[in-house]
Amino acid sequence: MSRATGRAVGSPSGIDVGASTHVAVTAEPARSILHQPTAVWAVAFACVIAFMGIGLVDPILPAIARDLAASPTETEMLFTSYLVITGIAMFFTSWLSSRIGAKRTLLIGLALIIAFALAAGLSQDVESIIGFRAGWGLGNALFISTALATIVGAASGGTSSAIILYEAALGLGIAIGPLIGGLLGSLSWRGPFFGSATLMAVGFVAIVVMLKSEPTRPAPIRVSAPFRALARPGLGVLAAAAFFYNIGFFVLLAYTPFALVPLGLGSAVTLGLVFFGWGLSLAITSVWVAPILTRRMPRTRVLWFVLPLLTLDLLAAAGSIGSAVGLVACVVIGGLLLGVLNTVLTECVMEATDLPRSVASSAYSGVRFLGGAIAPPAATLLAASVGPASPFVAAAAAVLVAVAILLAGHRHLARANGQVDPLEEAEAIGAGDS
């Protein structure tokens, strides 16, 4: 596949748009991303809310720890339970959606998020919230793994416009989540949970009313397909790198609020504004900067360049542990780098094999989220035993491991750059598709 078509096919969701994708994509007319059916906007709106859930609890972590007499490590488990279940469930979402259809999968995911967000808001202890966040993670896995597939199927303007719309929704949700969490959290730590459930209920109704069911039954996917997919060298290399990269991502997101509290930035509103800046930076580079870079150099070269910059940013955060201005600057700069890395890594995954994209996405996302699940509690334990700067140093080391994995496995990533390596193709055929 040529580099000219790489952006259009590199979809974060993993929708399989057929064996002749390269023909369809190059033939798509250029149309405004804003001219979309109401069904597309309904799913995009729900995407924004779903991705809000990632950073929603960030500004209220200190408040939950204070009001429920929980330790920082216990509070960080709100991230871990959410991410562990999301990661595990990701391995099975392509199997489920191929049997019940995208619309039903979306609605089941939204219903679970609504129920568990409400339950978390009504909880009386941190252990209950940890459990309900796990259920929230299950719903989120079902939803986000299917959302782009639905957008691509319903969007006008072609696959490329659909992907950009999805990435815009992702970035907007990640940016708004901490801000909403901070504003509602200033009233009560329960507010963000109730607010998220309410917005998700609106999204549920919108999808029921505006999104039609699929006219044909989707082709079934084996339950073992995502696990077998990781045997593909290209996908295996990228998933392993993403595992360690996500450690850096979630140390920056989940540990930094506790590092800012001693510097006088512990209120929910203040933390919400800080991470709104982080999320907005991520959204801008994900949608606009990443495509510019991948048009000028191979995707893997972008990763080799930006991942070391993230390492330096994390080391700068460790060096700024006593400076509120320095630490906030590192958070915002980190958002800029993370936006590029998220988009380019996912595009690499979608191009790295000839697997159905739902299978590749399930396998990659499962490993990636499990990496993120380790980081939050490990960071607070490390801070307590070594020092408050140590989690950022460990995160920088993890990102360097990701760089080393990509460099060591570079010969398996020719296809991720839009090139087809004959040896890689032979290995892929030998591994089997499903």
N, C-alpha and C positions, 0 to 999 in steps of 0.2 A: 504494500500500500504506500502511496506517495505521501511525502510530508504535507502536501497541500490538503490532503483529506484527514490528516491526523487529528486536528482539533474537533472536527465534527463527530468522529467516532469515539473519542475519548470521553465517554460519559461516566460520571460518578456513580450512577445508579446501577450500571451493568445491564441495561436492556439489550437483548439480542435482536438486532434489527435485520437479521438475515445474512445469508452468505454473500450476497451481492451488495453489501452496504456501500462499498467504494463507488459503485456505479450510481446508486441512488443519491449519495451525498453530493457528488460532483454535479449532478443534474438539478440540485435544488435551487430554486430562484431565491434571490436575496429579498427578504421582506422584513418589515419592521417587527422587532420582537414584541411590540405592544399590541399588534393586531392578532389577538388570540381568542379562541372560543371561551365562553364562560366556564366550561369544565376545566380548562387549563388553569384559569385564574383561581378556581376553587381549590385545586390540588396545590398550586403554588402558595396560596394563603395558608393552607394546612402545613406545608413544608416550613414556612417561616416560623410557625408556632412550634412545630416539632423540634426544630433546631434551637429554638429558644431554650428548650429543656436542658441543653448541655451546660449553658452558663447561668441558668436561672438561679441556682442555689449559691453561686459563687459569693455574691455580696452578703448573704445571710449566714454564712458559715460561722463567723464569730458570734453572731446573735444566738444561733442555735446552741453553740457550745456553752454560752453564758446562761441562757434561760433554762436549758435542760441539763445543766451540770455535766456536760460531756467533755471529754478530752479532745484535743485537736485531732488525734488519730481516729477516735470514734466518729467525729464529725466528717472527716475525709472519707469515711466508708460510704457516705452518701454518693460519692462519685464511683467508688469501687463496685458497690453492689449493682449500680446502674450499668456500668461499663462491662462488668463480667457477664451479666445476663444478656446484654446487647450483643456482646461478642459471641457467646455460645449460640444464641438464637440465630445470629446471622448465617451460621452454617446450614441452617434448615429452612430459611425463608424462601429460597428459590424452589425447593421441593414443594412447600406448601402453596405458594402462589401459582405454581404450574398446575395445581389440582383444583383450586377453588376460584382462581381468577384474581386479577389485580384489584378490582373494586372491593371484593369481599375482604381481601387481605388488608387493604387500606383501612376499611371500616373497623375490622377487628382490632387492628393496631391502635386506632384512635380511641375506640371504646375502652381499651385497657389503660391507655394513658389517662383518660378522664377519670376512670374509677380509682386508679392508684394515686393520682395527684390529689384528688379529694381526700382519700384516706390518709395521705401524708399530712395534709393540712389539719386534719382532725386528731393527729397523734399526740400522745402525752409523754412520750419518751423517745430518745434518739434511736433505740433499737427498732422500734416500730417504723420510724421513717426510713431507716436503712432497708428494711424488708419491703416497704412499699415502693421505694426507689428501684428495687430490683424488678418489681412488676412493671413499673414505668419503663424500664429498659427493655423488657420483652415487647411491650407495645411499640416502642420506638423502633426496634429492630424490624418488626413487621411493616411498619409504615415507611421508614426511610429507604428500605431495600426495594420497595415497589414504586415509590413516588415518581422517579424519573421515567421509568418504563411507561407509566400512565401518561405523563406529560408528553413524551415523545409520540405516543400513539394518538394523542388528541390535538397536538399543536399544529398550527399552520406556520409556514415559513421554513420548514425543514428541520432536520435533526440538530443542526448547529444552533439555531435560534432556541430550540427547546433546552439544549444543554446550558446555554448562557442564562436562560430564565431560571433554570434549576439552581445554578451556581449563585445567581443573584439572591434567590430565596434563602439558600443556605447561609450566605454571608450576612444577609439582613437579619435572619433569625439569631445567628451567633452574636451579632452586634446588639440587638435589642434585648436579648435575654438578660444579660447583667443589668441593663438600665431598668427594665421592668422589675427585675428582682430587687434592685436597690430602692426604687420608689415605693413599691408595695411593702418591701421589707422594713422601711422606715416606720410603718404603722405597726406591723407585726411580722415575725418570721413566717407566719402561716399565710400571709397575703399572697406571696408569689405562687404558692401551690394552688390556692383557690382561683387566682387569676388565670393561671395556665389551663386549669380544668375548664373554666368558662370559655376561654378562647378556642380550645379544642372542641368543645361542644358546638360552637358556631361552625368550625371547619367540618365537623361530622355532618351537620345538617346540609352544608353547602355541597359536600360530595354526594350525599344521598340524592339531593334534588338535581344537581347539575351534571353529574358524571354517569354516562350510560354504561351498562354492563357490556362485557365483551361479546360480540356476536358469535364467535367460535370458541370452542374449548381449547385452552392452551396445551401445547405439547408437554407431557409429563416429564419431569426431571428426576433422576434417581437421587435418593437421599445421600448416597455416598459421593455424588459428583463434586461438591466443593472440597472434600477431603482428598479425593484423587487429583483434583486440579492442582493442589499444592505440590504434587510430584513434578509438575511442569517446571523446568529449571528457571525460566524467566519469571513466572508468577511466584515461585518459591523464594527467589532472591528478593523481589520487591516486597513480599509479605514480611520476610525476616527484617528487612531494613525498616519497614513501617512500624514493626513492633518496637524497635528501639527509638525511632523518631518520635513515636507517640508518648514515650516516657518523658522526653523533653517537652512536648506539647502540654501534657497535663501537669507537670511540675510547675510550669509557668502559669497555667490557668488555676490550678487548685491549691497550690501551696502559697503563692504570692499574697493572697489576702491575709494569711496569718503573719507573713513577714512585714506587712504594712501596718498592722495593728500597733506595734510598739512605736511606730513613727508618727502616730496621731492620725492615721487614715483608716480607722476601724469602723466608721459608721456605714450603714447599708447604702445610703445615698452616695457617699464618697466612693466606696468600692464599686458601686454600680456605674458611676461616671468613668472611673479608671478603666474598667473592663468594657465599657461601651466604646471607649477610644481604641482599645485592643481589638474588639470585634469589628469596628468600622474599618480599621486598618487592614484587617484580614479580608474583609469583603472587597475592598478596593483592589488589592493586589490579586485576589483570586479571580475576579471578573475581568480586570483590565490589564494588569501588568503581566501575569503569567502568559496570556496569549501572545503578547509582544515578544517576550523572551523566547518562547518556543517557535516563533516564526523566524528567529534569527540564529538559533543554535539547536542542536539535538536536545531532546528532553533530558537525557541522562546527564548531559553537560550542565544543564541548568541545576540539577540536583547536586552535582559535584561542587558547584559554585555557591549555592545558597545554603546548603546544610552546614558547611564550615562557618558561614556568617552567623547562623543560629547558635553554633557552639560559642562563638565569640560573644554574642549577646547574652547568653546564659552565664558565661564567666564574668561579664560586666555586671550582671545582676548580683552575682556573688560578691563582687568588689564594691557594690553600691548598697550593701545590706543595711548600712547605717544612714543612708540618704534617701529621703522620700522622693525627691525630684529625680534622682538617678534611677531608683527602682521603677518609678512610673514610666520614665523614658524607655527603660529596657522592656517593659511590658508592651508599650505601644510599638516600638521597633520590632519586637518579637512578633506582634500581630502582622506586620508587613511581610515578614519573612515566611510566617506560617501560611499566609494566604497563597503565596507562590507555590510552596511545597505541597500543600493539600491538593491543589489543582493538578500540578505536574505529575505527582505520584499517582494520582487516580487515572490520569490519561495514560500513563505508562502501563498501568495494570490492564486497562481496557484494550491496549494494543499489543500486549506482550504475548498473547496466545490467540489461537483461533477458537477458543472455547466460547460457548454462549455467554454473553456478558453478565447475565444474572448469576451464572455459576462462578465466574471470575470474581465478581463483586462480593458474593457471599463468602468465598474463601479468603480473599484479601481483607475484607472488613472484619471478619471474625478474629483473625490474628491481630489486626491493628488495634481493635478495641480492647483485647486482652492485654496488650502492652500498656495501654492507657490506664487500665484498671489497677495495675501494680503501683503506679507512680504516686498517687496522693497519700495513702497511708505510709508508704516507704519514706516519703519526703518528711513527714512530721516525726516519724521515729528517728530518722537520721538527724534532723534538727535538734531533737531532744538529747541525743546521745553524743553528737559531735559538735554541732554549732549551727546557728541559723543560716549561714551561707552554704553549708555543705550540700543541701539538696540541689542547688543550682549547679554546683561543681559536678555532682553525680549525673545530673541531667545532661550537662555538656559532654561528659564522657559517653553517655548512652548515644547521643547524636553522632559522636565520632565513630562509634561502633557501626551505626547505620551507614556512614560514609564508607567505612572499610568493607562492609558487605557489598555495597554497590560497586566498588572498585574491583573487588575480588570476583564478582559475578558478571562483570561488564560484557563478557563474550556471549552471555545468554540474553542480553537486552537489546540486540540489534533490531529486533522486531518492534520493541517499544519505541524506537526512534523512527519507525516507518520503513525499516529495512527488513527484508526477509532473509535470514541466515539459513542456508541449506542444511547445515548440521543441526541447528536448532529445530528446523522443521521436521527433520527425521526423528529427533528425540521426542518431539511433541506427538508425532504419529505413533511412536512406539509406546508412549505413556497411555494413550487412549483418552477419549473425551469424557467418558462418564462411567 
